């Protein structure tokens, strides 16, 4: 989208089963075991729910609740067993693909040189802040040069920018980068006049123009950075696995300053590698693609990944927005392996720093993932690829189903109280919710929801607590993050439900540049975006208070989140609150406690006036790289004014 010093080496060492040959033995048996456990969890849960509902009689509301529960509980069970699988693999230090013991490896890459100009690093950009883009690219390239393998790579900045005020600034920033970049890195810049196909079209245009010159391409987003050693290892793995069409790393969020961003950064650092290991375990060579921070073999990509145009009009027709899942499925259909390597660290990205911008990004993803439902019957797709397409859509549909289940439960409670004509008579909790079976089902559901977080915190506490500021701070941060995730879950449910309904009503998303930097959301914007949720929750709560007050207490956590939505949006966007947490050692991530080389370089590039920005790096590099570091750091001052560029780009 990751407590040893360089780039979280506890989990970032490459997995060289048979010296880099990727394999997933008995993967069919793994999938049978995994989905057998899911089924063995869902069936008893469905039986328990049926018994709870039967106590009040099986009417239309009860049957609707049971059906909706079955879908949402299955989604919960899949997530739970994926986390358990990842936990066991990490606890036993097993490679999720080969199931062999993970060796502890030196971070220094192998000395054999890669083939010259075999790989292109491609960075699609669209109306981005040129300062951030250039700094991230420069940090990645300098980290790559430090490996001695820079001659194997060329860099391509692929611009789709169409803002007249930003384009000349972007071009000037790129020219300055090209002038500063030392050999052997060759930096190319191309801006399309029309952004046909958006990002997917941008990549396709690169492949048509220059794809024949390179064997692989590493796709990075405008906010991505990657360790040079990771880039080198990705190329080595592709060379050692000639049937590998795509290898996806596990990008972790970094450089988050707002409270919301720091919660997301901490959660991904603690739980992300564990969950990704579980995914890698059962998906094997039919993995997924997340659109960036991955290496792709260009020839099969060009041959198989021509995206279809869906019949009909947007939002469900036309160009596919979430192209990455589809490209992975098409590669796998063509007979090429798609691998996820969560244990290959040094891969980073940035996230929107507040709930509103986070939700705006999800709006585009929701539409794109719902389009995938139309591709499920595409001939020749691998079964796991179909699951990826289905799960991507269910990730958003589950929110609407959850909301509908709560609404059906409210209707059932009102009906059990005697209906609207008997308002105010149901002053106690409904009988069906006071049974031991109801309490048991609630307990099982809470275990399935919360156990993955407990496993992630426990694993990090045992294996690398110092990477999160120490065991006590790690546990305290875990408790805070869990409470925050519970608090905002109903709010995200409301956003996602709104997105699904908007797509169903034919409302197409507006494609805009993705906000990447943190900002404090004004009260007016917070109320504008979430005021409807407050009114809806208020009406819902009053309805239950009058007709079924006993059920109101069961629904109170959901209603409280929605009633507090503007305050949650405003409060969690605060960078001051995020800084307060950091000063007290809370919500720390390994990328802050022991940042890798590329992150230290990026920090130095954003503070070029600090002559000590490179201090400490020499001790982390092999001796033969120290000369390079002293020559290239700190970089020469650019001939453009960073503040002026940010102003022209509309940034802060």
Secondary structure, DSSP 8 states (H G I E B T S, - for coil): ----TTTTHHHHS---TTTT----TTHHHHHHHHHHHHHHHHHHHHHHHHHHHHTT---HHHHHHHHHHHHHHHHHHHHHHHHHHHHHHHHTTB-TTT--B-----SS--SS---TT-EEEEEEESS--HHHHHHHHHHHHHHHHTTT-GGGEEEEEEE----HHHHHHHHHHHHHHHHH--TT-EEEEEE-SS-TTHHHHHHHHHHHHHGGG-SEEEEE-TT-EE-HHHHHHHHHHHHH-TTEEEEE---EE----SHHHHHHHHHIIIIIHHHHHHHHHHHTTB----SSSEEEEHHHHHHH-----BSSSTTTSBS-S-HHHHHHHHHHHTT-EEEE-TT---EEE---SSHHHHHHHHHHHHHHHHHGGGGTT-TT--HHHHHHHHHHHHHHHHHHHHHHHHHHHHHHHHHHTT-GGGTT-B-S--GGGGSHHHHHHHHHHHHHHHHHHHHHHHHHHHHHGGGGT-HHHHHHHHHHHHHHHHHHHHHHHHHHHHHHHHHHTT----------S-----HHHHHHHHHHHHHHHHHHHHHHHHHBHHHHHHHHHHHHHHHTHHHHHHHHT-HHHHHHHHHTT-S--HHHHT--HHHHHHHHHTTTT-TTTTTTTGGGS-HHHHHHHHHHSS----SS-HHHHHHHTT--
